[in-house]
Amino acid sequence: MRSNGRIVDSFAQEFVRNMRFDISFLTGAGFSASFGISNGTAETSAFQRAVAENSRKNIALFPNQKIGHNSFLKDVDAAEFDVLITDWDAVEDELSKIEDLGVEVIVVDKR
């Protein structure tokens, strides 16, 4: 277990490969139309991939600062997501590209 409480090692990956999920909520270091979800460590990428592959519906949760950003390792293609939820400051051009892949984009309004 990492100091932040996350478990993403090979044991955790194998554990989730034997499960099925109705909905997954995933986030990471970046999300773009061209690269999908990305992260900085191989174990996190593999864990996210295992969860997404075993979920009937995948939802990406990303603040505007991470939209259009690509990190070191690809986790899951953008087109594998059903929904992206982001905030009002996300780059509209990138959101349009993501929508063109068939992903429903939900932009949360500023209150």
Steps between C-alpha positions, in 0.01 A plus 500: 500500500626845413529772763190668354296183558481384136563140408594456133760223506484175300291333772238776475504479120439125506227545761300745284551289186279240669221748573231671293388857564187682392666842500859616542605854590859557388739792510870548439773745408344591165218440253508579129318392186823372347644313801208433737569469871867509593708468816858503615547145626465163328321337793234775512448477124460121513257522792286765327499293180383189689216692666387662173508170310273338759246783525176528305518882516814715538484856627804729495527774765749776415548865597567744217876508565529135397289518182723488192799400714690175433710336767767232456286183465167436330240324716185485288401646161263797519243319282465230768326751726128557501512830687756770585415735786707819521463863602419830329860597419586197285627574148196485271697386195627193686152427636362507144763247390405276791130529412583405140622165638150430634572600859225696676661812650343653810631843599425599859409869531682738729288591800 
